[in-house]
Amino acid sequence: MKKLALLVTLFFGQLVFSQMTTTDVGATSQLVQQVSTSMKSLAQLQKTYKMMEDASKQIQNVNGYVQQAGHLKNIINTQKNAIKNANDILKISKTKKINLSGVTTNLQMISGSIKTVQALLQNGIFNMNDGERLSKLDAEYQKAKQADGKIKSALIRARFR
């Protein structure tokens, strides 16, 4: 019977291929270190990305402000020119009889334009993106330019009367 049990054990032993599980402690600790290092690198990369994203937003804001400053400079120069011309008409009107009602209306239009531009430049009054704000500045520039043109033509008519 012992021989039979030994023979059956040997027979089943050859049919069953089993392995004993082994654990490599060194490889496991190295893997833990690599995962830890990777997590630190990922955290640093996320911080760098956040910093770059913030810098990009600031650059976009600066670019928007630069464009707005260019439009604002044009509006201011046009308004200065219109006011200077209106002052010249006022000087001429002291010696000649001139109808100043059109000049007054155009100066009121410029004054309204100045108030609108100031409101546009204050963030939070109009919740606009830069493109919308620039188009409004363009519209105000066109109004100021039109008023300046009318005042210039009134100045020319006043000089040649």
C-alpha positions as CSV (number, residue, x, y, z in Angstrom):
1,M,0.0,0.0,0.0
2,K,2.9,2.3,0.7
3,K,4.2,1.6,-2.7
4,L,0.9,2.4,-4.3
5,A,0.5,5.7,-2.4
6,L,4.1,6.6,-3.4
7,L,3.3,5.7,-7.0
8,V,0.1,7.7,-7.1
9,T,1.9,10.7,-5.5
10,L,4.6,10.6,-8.1
11,F,2.1,10.2,-10.9
12,F,0.0,13.2,-9.8
13,G,3.2,15.1,-9.0
14,Q,4.3,14.9,-12.6
15,L,0.8,16.0,-13.9
16,V,0.6,19.0,-11.6
17,F,3.2,21.7,-12.3
18,S,3.0,24.1,-9.5
19,Q,5.4,26.8,-8.5
20,M,5.9,28.4,-5.2
21,T,5.4,32.2,-5.2
22,T,8.4,34.3,-4.4
23,T,8.6,37.9,-3.5
24,D,11.6,40.0,-4.4
25,V,11.8,42.6,-1.6
26,G,14.4,44.6,-3.4
27,A,12.3,45.0,-6.6
28,T,9.2,45.9,-4.5
29,S,11.1,48.6,-2.6
30,Q,12.5,50.0,-5.9
31,L,9.0,50.1,-7.4
32,V,7.7,52.0,-4.3
33,Q,10.5,54.5,-4.7
34,Q,9.8,54.9,-8.4
35,V,6.1,55.5,-7.7
36,S,6.9,58.0,-5.0
37,T,9.4,59.8,-7.3
38,S,6.8,59.8,-10.1
39,M,4.2,61.3,-7.9
40,K,6.5,64.1,-6.8
41,S,7.4,64.8,-10.4
42,L,3.8,64.9,-11.4
43,A,3.0,67.3,-8.5
44,Q,5.8,69.6,-9.6
45,L,4.7,69.4,-13.2
46,Q,1.1,70.4,-12.2
47,K,2.6,73.4,-10.2
48,T,4.6,74.4,-13.3
49,Y,1.5,74.1,-15.5
50,K,-0.6,76.2,-13.1
51,M,2.2,78.8,-13.1
52,M,2.4,78.9,-16.9
53,E,-1.4,79.0,-17.2
54,D,-1.5,82.0,-14.8
55,A,1.3,83.7,-16.8
56,S,-0.6,83.1,-20.0
57,K,-3.7,84.8,-18.6
58,Q,-1.6,87.7,-17.5
59,I,0.0,88.1,-20.9
60,Q,-3.4,87.9,-22.5
61,N,-4.6,90.7,-20.2
62,V,-1.6,92.8,-20.9
63,N,-2.1,92.3,-24.7
64,G,-5.7,93.4,-24.3
65,Y,-4.7,96.4,-22.3
66,V,-2.0,97.4,-24.9
67,Q,-4.7,97.2,-27.6
68,Q,-7.1,99.2,-25.5
69,A,-4.4,101.8,-24.8
70,G,-3.8,102.3,-28.5
71,H,-7.5,102.8,-29.1
72,L,-7.7,105.1,-26.1
73,K,-4.8,107.2,-27.3
74,N,-6.6,107.7,-30.7
75,I,-9.8,108.7,-28.9
76,I,-7.9,111.1,-26.6
77,N,-6.0,112.7,-29.5
78,T,-9.3,113.2,-31.5
79,Q,-11.0,114.6,-28.4
80,K,-8.1,117.0,-27.7
81,N,-8.1,118.2,-31.3
82,A,-11.9,118.7,-31.3
83,I,-11.7,120.7,-28.0
84,K,-8.8,122.8,-29.4
85,N,-10.8,123.5,-32.6
86,A,-13.9,124.5,-30.5
87,N,-11.7,126.8,-28.5
88,D,-10.5,128.4,-31.8
89,I,-14.1,128.8,-32.9
90,L,-14.9,130.5,-29.6
91,K,-12.0,133.0,-30.1
92,I,-13.2,133.8,-33.6
93,S,-16.8,134.1,-32.4
94,K,-15.7,137.1,-30.2
95,T,-14.9,139.1,-33.4
96,K,-17.5,137.6,-35.8
97,K,-21.1,136.5,-35.4
98,I,-21.1,132.7,-35.5
99,N,-23.8,130.1,-34.7
100,L,-22.2,128.0,-31.9
101,S,-25.1,125.6,-31.4
102,G,-23.7,122.8,-33.6
103,V,-20.3,123.1,-31.9
104,T,-22.0,122.9,-28.5
105,T,-23.8,119.7,-29.6
106,N,-20.6,118.1,-30.9
107,L,-18.8,119.0,-27.6
108,Q,-21.6,117.4,-25.7
109,M,-21.2,114.3,-27.9
110,I,-17.5,114.2,-27.1
111,S,-18.2,114.6,-23.4
112,G,-20.6,111.7,-23.5
113,S,-18.0,109.7,-25.4
114,I,-15.4,110.5,-22.7
115,K,-17.8,109.2,-20.0
116,T,-18.5,106.0,-22.0
117,V,-14.8,105.3,-22.5
118,Q,-14.1,105.8,-18.8
119,A,-16.9,103.3,-18.0
120,L,-15.5,100.8,-20.5
121,L,-12.1,100.9,-19.0
122,Q,-13.3,100.1,-15.5
123,N,-13.5,96.4,-15.1
124,G,-16.7,95.1,-13.7
125,I,-19.0,97.8,-15.1
126,F,-19.6,96.0,-18.3
127,N,-18.8,92.3,-18.2
128,M,-17.1,92.1,-21.6
129,N,-14.3,90.3,-23.1
130,D,-11.5,92.3,-24.8
131,G,-13.0,92.0,-28.3
132,E,-16.3,93.4,-27.2
133,R,-14.6,96.2,-25.3
134,L,-12.4,97.0,-28.3
135,S,-15.4,97.2,-30.6
136,K,-17.1,99.6,-28.2
137,L,-13.9,101.7,-28.1
138,D,-13.9,101.7,-31.9
139,A,-17.5,102.9,-31.9
140,E,-16.6,105.7,-29.4
141,Y,-13.6,106.6,-31.5
142,Q,-15.9,106.9,-34.6
143,K,-18.3,109.2,-32.7
144,A,-15.4,111.4,-31.5
145,K,-13.9,111.5,-35.0
146,Q,-17.3,112.5,-36.5
147,A,-17.8,115.2,-33.9
148,D,-14.2,116.4,-34.5
149,G,-14.9,116.5,-38.2
150,K,-18.0,118.6,-37.7
151,I,-16.1,121.0,-35.4
152,K,-13.3,121.3,-38.0
153,S,-15.7,122.2,-40.7
154,A,-17.3,124.8,-38.5
155,L,-13.9,126.2,-37.8
156,I,-13.1,126.4,-41.5
157,R,-16.4,128.1,-42.2
158,A,-15.8,130.6,-39.3
159,R,-12.3,131.5,-40.6
160,F,-13.6,132.3,-44.1
161,R,-16.6,134.4,-43.2
